[in-house]
Amino acid sequence: MRRITFLVYAVLWLMLLSLNLYQQVMDTKQYAQNIATRQAEMFFDHIILVRKWNASHGGVYVPVDAGTQPNPYLKVPNRDLETKEGVKLTLVNPAYMTRQLAEMSQSQTGINFHITSTEPLRPENKPDHWEAQALAAFQKGLKSVSGSGEIDGKPFYRYMAPLLVEAECLKCHDQDGYKLGDVRGGVSVNIPAATLESFVNERVDHLVITHTIVALIGLIVLLLSYLAQARLSKRLDKAQSRLQLAYLDSLTLLPNRRYYDAFVKREWKRALRHQYPLSMIMIDIDFFKSYNDNLGHLEGDQCLRQVARTLKRFFRRPGDLIARYGGEEFCVVAACDAEQIWVLAEILRKAVENMRMPHPDSKISEFVTISLGVATIIPGHDQAFDGLLYRADQALYDAKASGRNRVGRYRE
Ligand SMILES: Nc1nc2c(ncn2[C@@H]2O[C@H](COP(=O)(O)OP(=O)(O)OP(=O)(O)O)[C@@H](O)[C@H]2O)c(=O)[nH]1
């Protein structure tokens, strides 16, 4: 694994976990919201139940005191009575009762609920923005609305459901133009977010801790496998360079004699099996001894490298090989026929000549040149590879004998 791959995996891993953490935190918040909504629904149902009880009695008389004054918005006969003993009683209808319960609930449980409608008789029953939107939704048929929001700057889970006109309501409200089933308003129940905050915070803390631990474990595993892989590839690199040292000539970086031996053995067998021709070119730099003597051994090395580089350009096919055979000799093995190898040899000769590398002491040219000997054979069971080598050598000898800087062909 390369360092960049490791980093990409690490970032992906962290992104995946962050996404999961985010999703779980959102789920937790939604869960808290659901709990609050369920609680508010139950609260709402109780209010409705108590209102029904009150309405079923056409309201309930209670003694007048500082907290329960006659309801100025209740315009019915006999709203206020006095018992024989002189106790003053006033009629508490469902709306008045709901308001009183709301005040009691607010002070004792912190749960706030609010009876409201779009046209309230009592100004305090005017809906806030959230409630007004919920009332509009009820007019369109929605059965309840839940969410969250702020009341007097404090966060609340909010729930609201409509108050529908029922038979009991019409006893007092039929003069108001209401019909059975009409939306008369609604009651919003507001649960302080603080009641569930500790649950949410505790769960979020837990999620953050577990995700951090899992993230660290993942990163450690990733890091360990990266380090193990880095060590392994270092060892592989070392093994590879050892292998290269064993099979490459360090001066020219061409395959060396050892590689050449293994290669020709394999190729010879293959050509024997399939009965196709195998060709060889022996290459020798002309007057290389005098090049060395004249320009020095280091320049001689440089010349060998340059010639090798030039020759190597023509060998891209995996079935062909050019190797440093030894000293200033190179050898080509290729699975092709006599004509093709001759053409290739001629190309190589011209390529070296066209390098125009000065050779001050050559007897045939002012530049470095090569002589080449080519031979081709279709391997037979009674022959050995040495036969091909011998022929290529003979051809090279011919090329040298007939003037150098040319390709010699083996003739039977
Ligand atoms: N600089 C350098 N010279 C080398 C290397 N290997 C062999 N030689 C030299 O190559 C020369 C080969 O000389 P010869 O075999 O006489 O060949 P030549 O001078 O090219 O003569 P002809 O082949 O007849 O043209 C010798 O002087 C070797 O020392 C090498 O790795 N580096």
The ligand as an ORCA input file, in Angstrom:
! r2SCAN-3c Opt
* xyz 0 1
  N      36.575      0.207    -21.245
  C      36.283     -1.086    -21.257
  N      36.990     -1.884    -22.096
  C      36.701     -3.187    -22.133
  C      35.700     -3.742    -21.347
  N      35.634     -5.087    -21.617
  C      36.585     -5.323    -22.544
  N      37.240     -4.189    -22.868
  C      38.306     -3.970    -23.812
  O      37.899     -4.283    -25.135
  C      39.038     -4.552    -25.893
  C      38.788     -5.662    -26.838
  O      39.899     -5.796    -27.672
  P      40.006     -6.789    -28.881
  O      39.361     -8.097    -28.452
  O      41.388     -6.807    -29.324
  O      39.074     -6.186    -29.940
  P      39.170     -4.897    -30.866
  O      40.249     -3.979    -30.431
  O      37.838     -4.336    -30.921
  O      39.585     -5.480    -32.246
  P      38.606     -5.980    -33.296
  O      37.508     -6.701    -32.585
  O      39.409     -6.869    -34.177
  O      38.092     -4.768    -34.012
  C      40.180     -4.871    -24.893
  O      41.101     -3.840    -24.892
  C      39.449     -4.910    -23.550
  O      40.252     -4.418    -22.491
  C      34.986     -2.888    -20.457
  O      34.103     -3.285    -19.728
  N      35.310     -1.591    -20.446
*
